Amino acid sequence: MVEPLARSLAASPVEEQDITPETAAALDSAQASLARGEGVPHEKIRREIALSQ
């Protein structure tokens, strides 16, 4: 059985936004950082958004 939310999301239109040069550069930088193994630990993210202390 398909959940109502999943069905709604699947039927919704795709929104397209232009990516600015600054956003493209930030995405490239983030992907390069991850490729080097420099990701941010999960617990640090949780602390930053106050999910754990």
Backbone torsions as a table, in degrees:
resi	resn	phi	psi	omega
1	MET	NA	135.7	-179.5
2	VAL	-88.2	130.2	178.3
3	GLU	-65.2	145.7	179.0
4	PRO	-57.1	-40.2	179.9
5	LEU	-64.9	-44.6	179.6
6	ALA	-61.9	-40.8	179.1
7	ARG	-64.1	-43.6	179.7
8	SER	-63.3	-44.1	179.4
9	LEU	-64.9	-40.9	-179.7
10	ALA	-64.9	-30.5	-177.6
11	ALA	-89.1	-10.8	-175.9
12	SER	-77.1	149.6	180.0
13	PRO	-70.2	151.8	177.5
14	VAL	-82.5	126.8	177.5
15	GLU	-90.5	133.1	178.5
16	GLU	-112.7	136.0	176.9
17	GLN	-128.6	144.5	174.1
18	ASP	-71.4	140.2	176.7
19	ILE	-97.1	122.7	180.0
20	THR	-72.2	158.8	176.1
21	PRO	-56.8	-35.4	-180.0
22	GLU	-66.6	-42.4	178.9
23	THR	-65.9	-42.2	178.6
24	ALA	-60.6	-42.1	178.6
25	ALA	-64.9	-40.4	178.6
26	ALA	-64.9	-40.8	177.7
27	LEU	-64.5	-43.3	177.9
28	ASP	-60.6	-43.0	179.1
29	SER	-63.1	-43.3	179.9
30	ALA	-64.4	-42.8	179.4
31	GLN	-64.5	-40.1	177.9
32	ALA	-64.6	-40.5	178.7
33	SER	-61.2	-45.0	178.4
34	LEU	-64.8	-38.3	178.9
35	ALA	-63.2	-29.9	177.5
36	ARG	-84.3	-1.0	-179.8
37	GLY	81.2	22.8	-176.7
38	GLU	-101.2	33.4	179.8
39	GLY	-66.3	166.5	178.8
40	VAL	-93.1	127.5	179.9
41	PRO	-58.8	143.6	-178.0
42	HIS	-55.2	-43.3	-178.6
43	GLU	-63.8	-34.4	177.9
44	LYS	-65.8	-41.4	177.5
45	ILE	-62.4	-44.9	179.7
46	ARG	-60.0	-40.8	178.0
47	ARG	-64.6	-40.8	-177.9
48	GLU	-65.7	-30.6	178.6
49	ILE	-104.7	17.9	172.4
50	ALA	60.5	37.3	173.9
51	LEU	-90.0	-20.2	175.1
52	SER	-148.9	166.1	-177.5
53	GLN	-124.4	NA	NA
